[in-house]
């Protein structure tokens, strides 16, 4: 599903990611990005950006976004290339 917000005023940052990382997330939320709902937790989502992926929580009460994790995405072909290295 494509996830898009019309207004992202405040992103909570309990793990103290850099302001650049927060701005990247803000841009993804405003522009629209691929998102997957966490099937085990309500209001938690995985968002995919160009080179990064984010795990966020959106409060159903306030609408505030909390950035819980960020990681670098691997290109999909990296697994095919690495396949011959596996014993």
JONORHU-V287047 format. One record per residue. SS is DSSP state (H for helix, E for strand, L for the rest). OMEGA is omega as a letter, one per 40 degrees, with the letter a starting at -180 (999 if undefined). NEAR is the number of other C-alpha atoms within 8 Angstrom. Layout:
BEGIN
<<SS OMEGA NEAR> <SS OMEGA NEAR>>
END
This chain:
BEGIN
<<L i 5> <E a 7> <E i 10> <L i 10> <L i 9> <L a 5> <L i 5> <L a 11> <L a 5> <L i 6> <E i 11> <E a 8> <L a 9> <L a 7> <L i 7> <L i 5> <L a 7> <L i 6> <H i 6> <H i 6> <H i 8> <H i 10> <H i 8> <H i 8> <H i 9> <H i 10> <H i 8> <H a 11> <H a 12> <H a 11> <H a 8> <L a 10> <E i 12> <E a 10> <E i 11> <E i 8> <E i 9> <L a 10> <L a 5> <L a 4> <L i 6> <L i 7> <L i 10> <E a 11> <E i 11> <E i 12> <E i 13> <E i 11> <L a 10> <L a 4> <L a 8> <E i 10> <E a 12> <E i 14> <E a 12> <E i 13> <E i 11> <E a 10> <L i 9> <L a 6> <L a 4> <L a 5> <L a 7> <L i 11> <E i 12> <E i 11> <E a 14> <E a 11> <E i 8> <E i 9> <E i 7> <E i 7> <L i 7> <L i 6> <L a 5> <L a 6> <L a 6> <H i 8> <H i 7> <H i 8> <H a 7> <H a 8> <H a 7> <H i 7> <H a 5> <L a 5> <L 999 3>>
END
